[in-house]
């Protein structure tokens, strides 16, 4: 029977045994550090990790980061487990995939915590961001960098959304995260948890009416060709997080692992510049394709989300992080 344990064991065995072709392509003494990524080859996070690899190889020619993009190594939740056991060196995942394992990440996903991209970046460049990255140590991972992924907005195949009342009856894909499920339900929609790779076909088959995500993901996934109503709710600014296996870090030694940690921090401007350019490019492509873009009544959305947010703020640690974030608004 193929279950989650067998899947992870099989993937770990496969990744632990490089093919002859891969070994031939590398220098004889070169160690390939495998990095998992579900986004496409030219996505901003991939570009940032490729920049990190160039920096690493310039200082340590015998070591290289090999980025497996487009979900080649499986779903994000699986790659987290593979990194924890040392079968992967690094993985880039959405923060929502970590909400249960690392409670500090929950504040990142909650609705209407951040006001804008600038506000979010100030927070993640502050001690708040450093604290969240440090929290991964307890699960066998090193938090390398918080790669922001812009604002998340609703899009669907049926009609424009201007207020919570327009959400009623819409079956909307959300990440497999309790917080996102609660958020969409609080705003009046019918949340449907699905992995990122299932969204396009689910829109095609009308399993779902729509979803919520950022501009680059909406465009590069081609979902805009099916779901043509985009409503700028900006209900979440949940970011991506780049993680490294503590086991692999120990295996490659302090010098190389510390270099990778430093390179990840220095990759933030690279990622952000590429991200901002990609947002503008994606927006133009989607609008030129005929998608209908509209603003929403954000006050109405904030009011609808508040009871759900207030429940989470009863946790003292979440409240403390929330107040620190709001102080930087």
Order of alpha helices (4+ residues) and beta strands (2+ residues): alpha-alpha-beta-alpha-beta-alpha-beta-alpha-alpha-alpha-beta-beta-beta-alpha-beta-alpha-beta-alpha-beta-beta-alpha-alpha-alpha-beta-alpha-alpha
